[in-house]
Amino acid sequence: MIISIASGKGGTGKTLIATSLALSLKKNHQVQLLDCDVEEPNDHLFMNPAITYQETVSIPVPEIDKEKCNYCGKCAEVCAYKAIAVWGKQVMTFTQLCHGCGACSYLCPQKAIREQPRPTGLIESGQADGVDFVHGKLNIGEAMAPPIIRQVKSYAGKEEVTIIDSPPGTSCPVITAIKNSDFCLLVTEPTPFGLNDLILAVEVVKELKIPCGVMINRHVDGEGTVEQYCQEEGIPVLLKIPLDAEIARQYSRGITLVKGLPQWEKSFRELYEKIQEIVNARSRSVKR
């Protein structure tokens, strides 16, 4: 089963949930944790993995053969990302804008374009306390996270349970991370900003047709706006973690919730069981 952990905004506690869920399930399941927040991965700060493998992620970018090029401008015309410009007898390529789609080289009438790999990031994998661990790191100054996220996700499904810690927000990197998940757990907080961004995240998940549930972090009794929204939308609230100074202290020291406060391990195992029930029920419904 592939479970993605997402949120409409940063700072809601995705890392807290992803790492604790992975550690809680490792006793009874083969678990892998994929940190797809490649612009700012931090699961490793809590998991302390022993990295045993590294690979560079590159995207193919165009290189112009000036001896073959007749400056017809077809490459600039077909490039949806404006990564090529032709002025008179000059061709300029903007590799930072290139998405590596290959349209320019494929459609060049003179076959004057070849593709060269340009490194954009790094993948690292290893073991972390009995959990298979993979994360990606986007190179500083790079704008496109999806190619690295896709490479991290190529490891998904190799264990019984795969947990994906996705980037915050609702943009392309998030969609790339959560796409094809069996379930998406949306982490939010009981604030106006948390509710606003949760609503946006729910719309994305619905569009992708992924079953979802909500986990409320820093929950305070009496703050029922998020729960009311979930009730109205028919979205199950699967877990509530209270606003607790001790949890914050453990987190600030790089200690996962279930390591610092072991009593929470049972809650995370029950969370997984609830997710299983939802996924199984949906599977039965689809088969009918």
C-alpha positions in Angstrom: 0.0 0.0 0.0 1.2 3.5 -0.9 0.2 6.2 1.6 1.1 9.8 0.8 1.2 12.4 3.5 0.3 15.9 2.3 -0.9 19.3 3.4 -2.1 22.5 1.8 0.6 24.5 3.6 4.0 24.1 5.2 4.6 23.6 9.0 1.5 21.5 9.7 3.5 18.4 10.8 3.8 16.2 7.7 7.3 15.1 8.8 6.1 14.4 12.3 3.4 12.1 11.0 5.4 10.4 8.2 8.3 9.4 10.4 6.2 8.3 13.3 3.9 6.2 11.1 6.9 4.5 9.5 8.5 3.6 12.8 5.2 2.4 14.3 4.6 0.0 11.5 8.1 -1.5 11.1 7.5 -4.2 13.7 4.8 -5.9 11.7 5.3 -4.7 8.2 8.1 -4.1 5.7 8.1 -0.3 5.4 9.8 2.3 3.2 9.8 6.0 3.7 10.2 8.2 0.7 10.9 11.9 1.4 9.6 13.7 -1.8 9.9 17.2 -0.3 13.0 17.5 -2.4 13.4 21.3 -2.0 13.8 21.0 1.7 13.9 17.3 2.8 14.1 16.8 6.6 12.9 13.3 7.3 16.6 12.3 7.5 17.1 14.7 10.5 14.7 12.5 12.5 15.4 9.1 11.0 19.3 9.3 10.8 19.6 6.9 7.9 22.7 5.1 7.0 23.1 6.1 3.3 24.4 3.3 1.1 23.6 4.5 -2.4 23.6 7.8 -4.3 22.6 8.7 -7.8 22.5 11.9 -9.8 19.2 13.0 -11.4 19.6 14.8 -14.7 17.2 16.1 -17.4 18.0 16.2 -21.1 18.5 19.7 -22.4 19.1 20.8 -26.0 22.5 21.4 -27.6 22.6 23.1 -31.0 24.8 21.8 -33.8 25.5 25.1 -35.6 26.8 23.3 -38.7 23.4 21.7 -39.3 21.1 24.5 -38.0 19.5 26.7 -40.6 17.8 28.9 -38.0 14.3 28.1 -39.2 13.0 28.8 -35.7 10.9 25.5 -35.5 12.5 24.6 -32.1 11.5 27.9 -30.5 8.0 27.5 -32.0 7.4 24.1 -30.5 8.9 24.8 -27.1 6.0 25.3 -24.6 8.4 26.5 -21.9 10.2 29.3 -24.0 13.6 27.6 -23.3 14.8 28.3 -26.9 14.9 31.6 -28.8 16.0 32.2 -32.3 17.1 35.7 -33.5 18.4 35.9 -37.1 21.5 33.6 -37.2 21.6 33.0 -33.4 20.0 30.3 -31.2 19.9 30.8 -27.5 19.0 28.0 -25.0 17.8 28.7 -21.5 18.5 25.4 -19.8 16.9 26.5 -16.5 13.6 26.7 -18.2 13.9 23.4 -20.1 11.6 20.6 -18.9 13.4 18.0 -20.9 10.4 17.0 -23.0 12.4 16.4 -26.2 10.0 18.2 -28.5 12.7 20.4 -30.0 15.1 17.6 -31.0 12.3 15.4 -32.2 10.7 18.0 -34.5 13.9 19.8 -35.7 13.8 19.5 -39.5 17.6 19.6 -39.8 18.2 17.2 -36.9 20.5 19.9 -35.5 19.6 19.4 -31.9 21.0 16.7 -29.6 20.2 16.3 -26.0 22.8 16.5 -23.2 22.1 15.5 -19.5 22.1 18.4 -17.1 22.3 17.4 -13.3 19.4 18.9 -11.3 19.6 16.9 -8.1 20.6 13.9 -6.1 18.9 10.7 -4.8 20.1 9.0 -1.6 18.9 5.7 -0.1 19.7 3.5 2.8 18.4 2.1 6.0 16.9 3.9 9.0 16.1 1.9 12.1 14.6 -1.0 10.2 12.9 1.3 7.6 14.0 1.5 3.9 14.7 5.2 3.4 14.9 7.2 0.2 15.0 11.0 -0.3 15.8 13.5 -3.1 17.7 16.7 -3.0 17.1 19.4 -5.5 20.2 21.3 -6.4 20.4 24.9 -5.2 19.1 27.3 -7.8 17.1 24.7 -9.7 13.4 25.5 -10.3 11.9 22.1 -11.2 11.3 19.5 -8.5 9.0 17.0 -10.3 11.9 15.1 -12.2 13.6 14.3 -8.9 10.3 13.5 -7.2 9.5 11.0 -10.0 12.9 9.4 -9.5 12.4 9.1 -5.7 9.0 7.5 -6.4 10.5 4.9 -8.8 11.5 3.1 -5.5 7.8 3.0 -4.4 6.1 -0.3 -3.9 9.2 -2.4 -3.2 8.0 -3.0 0.4 4.6 -3.9 1.9 3.9 -0.3 3.1 5.3 2.8 1.3 4.9 6.2 3.0 5.5 9.3 0.9 6.2 12.6 2.6 5.1 15.1 0.0 6.0 18.8 -0.4 3.7 21.4 1.1 1.1 23.2 -1.0 -1.0 22.2 -4.0 1.3 22.8 -7.0 3.0 20.5 -9.5 5.5 19.0 -7.0 2.6 17.9 -4.7 0.6 16.4 -7.5 3.7 14.5 -8.7 4.3 13.2 -5.2 0.8 12.0 -4.3 -0.3 10.8 -7.8 -1.1 7.0 -7.9 -1.2 6.7 -4.1 -3.6 4.3 -2.6 -4.5 6.8 0.1 -3.6 10.4 1.0 -3.5 11.6 4.6 -4.0 15.3 4.7 -2.3 16.9 7.7 -3.8 20.2 8.9 -4.1 22.5 11.9 -7.1 24.1 13.5 -6.5 27.7 12.2 -8.1 29.8 9.5 -5.0 29.3 7.3 -5.0 25.6 8.0 -8.6 25.3 7.0 -8.2 27.4 3.9 -5.3 25.3 2.6 -6.9 22.1 3.6 -9.9 22.9 1.3 -7.4 23.5 -1.6 -5.7 20.2 -0.8 -9.0 18.3 -0.7 -9.9 19.6 -4.2 -6.6 18.4 -5.6 -7.0 14.9 -4.0 -10.6 14.7 -5.4 -9.4 15.6 -8.8 -6.8 12.8 -8.7 -9.5 10.4 -7.4 -7.4 9.4 -4.4 -9.3 8.4 -1.1 -8.3 10.7 1.7 -8.6 11.3 5.4 -7.6 14.2 7.7 -5.2 14.3 10.7 -5.5 17.4 12.9 -2.2 18.5 14.5 -2.0 20.9 17.4 -5.6 20.2 18.2 -7.3 22.3 20.8 -10.7 21.5 22.3 -13.4 23.9 21.1 -11.7 24.6 17.8 -14.1 22.6 15.7 -14.1 24.5 12.4 -11.9 22.0 10.6 -13.9 19.1 12.0 -17.1 20.7 10.9 -15.8 21.1 7.3 -14.7 17.5 7.3 -18.1 16.3 8.5 -19.8 18.4 5.8 -17.6 17.0 3.1 -17.7 13.4 4.3 -14.0 13.3 5.0 -13.0 11.1 8.0 -10.8 12.7 10.8 -8.5 9.8 11.5 -6.3 11.2 14.2 -5.9 14.3 16.5 -2.6 15.3 18.1 -3.1 17.9 20.8 -1.2 21.2 21.1 1.4 19.9 23.6 4.7 21.6 24.7 6.4 18.2 25.3 5.7 17.2 21.7 7.2 20.4 20.5 10.3 20.0 22.7 10.9 16.5 21.3 10.4 17.7 17.8 12.8 20.5 18.2 15.5 18.0 19.3 15.0 15.9 16.2 13.2 13.1 18.1 10.2 11.5 16.4 6.9 11.5 18.3 6.8 7.7 18.8 10.4 7.7 20.0 10.0 10.6 22.4 6.5 9.6 23.6 6.1 5.8 22.9 2.4 5.8 24.0 1.6 7.3 20.6 2.8 4.2 18.7 -0.5 2.4 19.3 -2.4 5.5 17.9 -0.4 5.3 14.7 -0.9 1.6 14.3 -4.7 2.2 14.7 -4.4 5.0 12.1 -2.9 2.6 9.6 -5.7 0.1 10.3 -8.3 2.8 9.6 -6.6 3.6 6.4 -6.6 -0.1 5.4 -10.3 -0.3 6.1 -11.0 2.8 3.9 -8.9 1.5 1.0 -10.3 -2.0 1.2 -13.9 -0.7 1.2 -13.2 1.5 -1.8 -11.6 -1.5 -3.6 -14.7 -3.6 -3.0 -16.9 -0.8 -4.2 -14.9 -0.4 -7.4 -15.1 -4.2 -8.1 -18.9 -4.1 -7.9 
